[in-house]
Amino acid sequence: MKVLIIGGTYFCGKAFLEFCEQCGDEVTVLNRGTRKLEHNADGHIREIVVDRKDVASLAKVKAEGSLDGIQAVVDFCAYEAGDIQKVMQILPQSVTQYIMISTCDVYYRGTGKVLDETAALETRDFGGEAGAYITGKVALEKELREQAAERGIHITSVRPAFIYGPYNYAPREGIFFQWIAKAGQVLFPMDADGSFQVVYVKDLARFLHLCLLHERAYDEAFNVCGDQIDYEKFVQALERAVGNSIERVELPVAVVQEKGIPLPFPLTKEESESYDGSKARSLGAEFTELSEGLKESYAWFLNS
């Protein structure tokens, strides 16, 4: 397949690029060039260095025919309204599908329901960096539909839960890895009743590749998430991953919140959400067992 990746050097995009290489796809990577593009020298990979917000530079890419023959787009770094519209303007007629990496956070929060892909999207602005991220993704989901309808392109919105794995820049499993590597212990919220869902980055990459030019993925959204877990199950999986028991430094949730200890997942039932991932599974999504994914992630952490 001839695929355009927007991003490709950072976490999910990097994992997806590696998967495309393994499959022998012809890949064009469009990014700002701020990070080195790592790929096999004999692979079918080329890079276009341009800022997606730079309309003049994008127009030059179009004029040069650099994207001719592209069949599908996978967009890892659309964050603000206008990001998709600018890219759509330079796509050739050969493009059939545009896949956007969204997030399960786009759903309206606090309903107490298990949220499937038909659930209402968030309308509130929670402020701060996290709020801006959610607001941006919600706006882009609408923009994606509108822009694709104008151009006759099929769309796929992929909404992952918490993503973990090699190359992760977000402070999630890495927080626990640091504690384990330094002291063989983790801080544990002893009375937490929060729950959450995760997805291994390589499983997400595999699912994205499955969606490429797949008619059942056209004009659809997919929650990509594993089963519901809590801190107890997460730490148990960590122990299996590192092959040792881990000392727990137990703290009440109130103390964790008061001291601002950066635990990455919901601590309380009230802030927890639950997502239905059956639609992605019906398309063929597969999920690595948590301890196995954490084992690979920890090995990467130790060697990075």
C-alpha positions as a printed Julia matrix, in Angstrom:
304×3 Matrix{Float64}:
   0.0     0.0    0.0
   1.04    3.58  -0.56
   0.54    5.39   2.73
   1.08    8.95   3.92
   1.94    9.19   7.61
   1.68   12.59   9.22
   4.05   12.37  12.15
   5.96    9.11  12.2
   8.88    9.87  14.5
   7.09    9.96  17.84
   5.59    7.09  19.9
   2.47    5.8   18.06
   3.58    7.15  14.7
   6.97    5.54  15.08
   5.45    2.18  16.04
   3.1     2.36  13.05
   5.93    3.24  10.67
   7.88    0.21  11.89
   4.84   -2.01  11.28
   4.42   -0.62   7.76
   8.08   -1.37   7.07
   7.59   -4.96   8.16
   4.66   -5.23   5.75
   6.64   -3.78   2.86
   4.4    -0.76   2.34
   5.49    2.32   0.41
   5.41    5.07   2.99
   5.76    8.82   2.76
   6.29   10.57   6.09
   5.33   14.22   6.37
   6.61   15.99   9.48
   8.52   19.01  10.75
  11.84   17.2   10.87
  12.42   17.99  14.54
  13.24   14.34  15.27
  15.34   11.94  13.27
  13.3     9.58  11.12
  14.57    6.1   11.95
  13.93    3.41   9.36
  15.62    0.61   7.47
  17.99    1.86   4.81
  16.55   -0.6    2.29
  12.94    0.22   3.13
  10.43    2.04   0.94
  10.35    5.14   3.13
  10.71    8.76   2.14
  10.37   11.91   4.2
   8.91   15.31   3.4
   9.94   17.93   5.92
   7.25   20.58   6.22
   5.13   22.15   8.95
   1.49   21.2    8.4
   0.47   24.68   9.53
   2.62   26.34   6.82
   0.12   26.76   3.98
   2.69   28.06   1.5
   5.03   25.12   2.04
   2.14   22.67   1.78
   1.12   24.24  -1.52
   4.66   23.67  -2.79
   4.43   19.99  -1.83
   1.23   19.72  -3.85
   2.69   21.56  -6.85
   5.7    19.24  -6.9
   3.43   16.18  -7.0
   5.23   14.71  -4.01
   2.1    12.92  -2.81
   0.91   11.53  -6.12
  -0.25    7.92  -5.86
  -0.91    8.02  -2.14
  -3.88    5.78  -1.27
  -4.41    6.42   2.44
  -3.46    8.98   5.08
  -2.81    8.19   8.74
  -2.68   11.37  10.82
  -1.0    11.14  14.23
  -0.57   14.83  14.99
  -3.8    16.69  14.32
  -4.49   18.64  17.5
  -6.12   21.95  16.61
  -9.0    23.03  14.41
  -7.7    23.64  10.89
  -5.0    20.96  11.03
  -6.94   18.52   8.84
  -8.37   21.12   6.49
  -4.87   22.32   5.54
  -3.69   18.79   4.75
  -6.84   17.87   2.83
  -6.16   20.71   0.39
  -2.95   19.1   -0.86
  -4.08   15.48  -1.16
  -4.16   13.95  -4.64
  -7.21   12.31  -6.19
  -5.67    8.9   -5.51
  -6.41    9.17  -1.76
  -9.27    6.9   -0.73
  -9.12    7.04   3.06
  -8.08    9.42   5.84
  -7.46    7.88   9.27
  -7.24   10.24  12.23
  -5.88    9.27  15.64
  -8.42   10.67  18.04
  -8.98    9.58  21.67
 -11.6     8.0   23.91
 -11.52   11.3   25.8
 -13.76   12.87  23.13
 -16.85   11.33  24.74
 -19.06   13.28  27.13
 -17.77   12.48  30.59
 -19.56   11.43  33.74
 -22.52    9.56  32.26
 -21.78    6.38  34.24
 -22.38    4.35  31.08
 -20.14    2.09  29.04
 -19.42    4.31  26.05
 -19.54    2.92  22.54
 -18.83    4.77  19.3
 -22.37    6.19  19.13
 -22.08    8.03  22.45
 -22.29   11.83  22.47
 -19.05   13.79  22.25
 -17.91   16.28  24.86
 -19.17   19.85  24.6
 -17.5    21.34  27.68
 -14.09   22.99  27.84
 -12.25   21.82  30.97
  -9.43   24.3   30.53
  -5.72   23.68  30.82
  -3.57   21.51  28.56
  -5.76   18.42  28.93
  -8.92   20.42  28.25
  -7.41   21.97  25.13
  -6.42   18.52  23.89
  -9.98   17.19  24.26
 -11.57   20.3   22.76
  -9.18   20.11  19.81
  -9.88   16.45  19.1
 -13.65   16.95  19.27
 -13.4    19.85  16.81
 -11.19   17.8   14.51
 -13.62   14.89  14.43
 -16.21   17.29  13.0
 -13.67   18.86  10.67
 -12.65   15.43   9.41
 -16.23   14.55   8.5
 -16.88   17.86   6.77
 -13.64   17.97   4.81
 -13.89   14.35   3.7
 -17.48   14.82   2.55
 -16.4    17.71   0.33
 -13.66   15.62  -1.27
 -15.35   12.24  -1.42
 -12.78   10.58   0.86
 -13.64    7.82   3.32
 -12.68    8.51   6.92
 -11.81    6.43   9.96
 -11.6     7.84  13.48
  -9.53    5.69  15.82
 -10.1     6.44  19.5
  -7.58    4.71  21.77
  -7.71    4.62  25.56
  -4.46    5.14  27.56
  -1.6     4.08  25.26
   1.55    2.54  26.71
   4.66    0.95  25.28
   8.1     1.67  23.81
   8.81    5.29  22.79
   6.15    6.59  25.18
   6.75   10.25  25.99
   3.69   10.59  28.24
   4.2    10.14  32.02
   2.36    6.83  32.39
   4.04    3.46  32.87
   7.41    5.23  32.82
   6.66    6.7   36.24
   6.4     3.19  37.7
   9.45    2.01  35.77
  11.54    4.8   37.29
  10.45    3.88  40.82
  11.13    0.18  40.22
  14.54    0.76  38.64
  15.68    3.1   41.43
  14.22    1.45  44.53
  12.33   -1.7   43.6
   9.12   -0.13  44.86
   6.12    1.86  43.68
   3.76    4.31  45.31
   0.38    2.62  45.61
  -2.97    4.37  46.2
  -4.28    1.95  48.82
  -7.92    3.05  48.78
  -8.26    3.93  45.09
 -11.47    2.7   43.48
 -10.72    4.14  40.04
 -10.49    1.99  36.93
  -9.1     2.48  33.45
  -8.33    0.83  30.1
  -5.05    0.67  28.23
  -3.78   -0.38  24.82
  -0.28   -1.47  23.88
   1.2     0.8   21.21
   2.1    -2.14  18.95
  -1.49   -3.39  19.12
  -2.69    0.07  18.11
  -0.23    0.1   15.2
  -1.46   -3.31  14.08
  -5.08   -2.19  14.24
  -4.37    0.98  12.26
  -2.76   -1.12   9.56
  -5.78   -3.41   9.57
  -8.01   -0.38   8.92
  -6.04    0.69   5.85
  -8.24    0.45   2.74
 -10.56   -1.87   4.66
 -14.13   -1.21   3.51
 -15.55   -2.15   6.92
 -13.45    0.65   8.42
 -14.71    3.29   5.99
 -16.67    6.13   7.6
 -16.5     4.5   11.0
 -15.1     5.24  14.46
 -13.43    2.64  16.68
 -12.65    2.56  20.39
  -9.34    0.74  20.79
  -8.99   -0.42  24.39
  -8.35   -3.44  26.54
 -10.44   -4.66  29.44
 -11.12   -2.52  32.49
  -8.37   -2.75  35.13
  -7.44   -0.98  38.37
  -4.19   -0.13  40.19
  -4.12   -3.54  41.85
  -4.22   -5.4   38.53
  -1.75   -2.96  37.0
   0.86   -3.48  39.73
   0.34   -7.25  39.6
   1.07   -7.1   35.88
   4.16   -5.0   36.6
   5.43   -7.7   38.95
   5.0   -10.37  36.28
   6.7    -8.07  33.78
   9.84   -7.43  35.85
   9.93  -10.94  37.3
  10.12   -9.78  40.92
   7.81   -8.77  43.7
   7.52   -5.01  44.05
   7.35   -3.26  47.39
   4.3    -1.04  47.66
   4.55    2.26  49.47
   0.89    2.62  50.33
  -0.7     6.04  50.52
  -4.35    7.13  50.82
  -5.79    8.77  47.73
  -6.29   11.98  49.71
  -2.54   12.17  50.38
  -1.69   11.4   46.75
  -3.94   14.25  45.64
  -2.76   16.64  48.34
   0.91   16.11  47.51
   0.32   16.12  43.75
   1.97   12.74  43.26
   1.83   12.09  39.49
  -0.06    8.82  39.32
  -1.18    8.58  35.7
  -4.55    6.83  35.88
  -7.92    7.69  37.5
  -7.85    7.31  41.28
 -11.58    7.47  41.96
 -14.69    5.9   40.54
 -16.11    9.36  39.86
 -13.32   10.26  37.43
 -13.26    6.85  35.74
 -14.8     6.09  32.36
 -15.57    2.8   30.63
 -15.4     2.21  26.89
 -16.81   -0.54  24.7
 -14.07   -1.9   22.43
 -16.11   -4.7   20.84
 -16.43   -2.94  17.48
 -12.65   -2.87  17.0
 -12.42   -6.5   18.08
 -15.06   -7.46  15.52
 -12.84   -5.94  12.83
  -9.88   -8.0   14.04
  -8.21   -5.98  16.81
  -6.01   -8.1   19.08
  -4.57   -7.14  22.46
  -1.29   -8.17  24.02
  -1.56   -9.47  27.58
  -0.74   -6.56  29.9
   2.26   -8.09  31.64
   3.81   -9.05  28.3
   3.36   -5.54  26.94
   4.82   -4.07  30.12
   7.74   -6.5   29.95
   8.67   -5.28  26.46
   8.12   -1.69  27.55
  10.34   -2.08  30.62
  13.13   -3.62  28.53
  12.95   -0.61  26.19
  12.95    1.76  29.18
  16.1     0.19  30.63
  17.92    0.43  27.31
  16.77    3.89  26.28
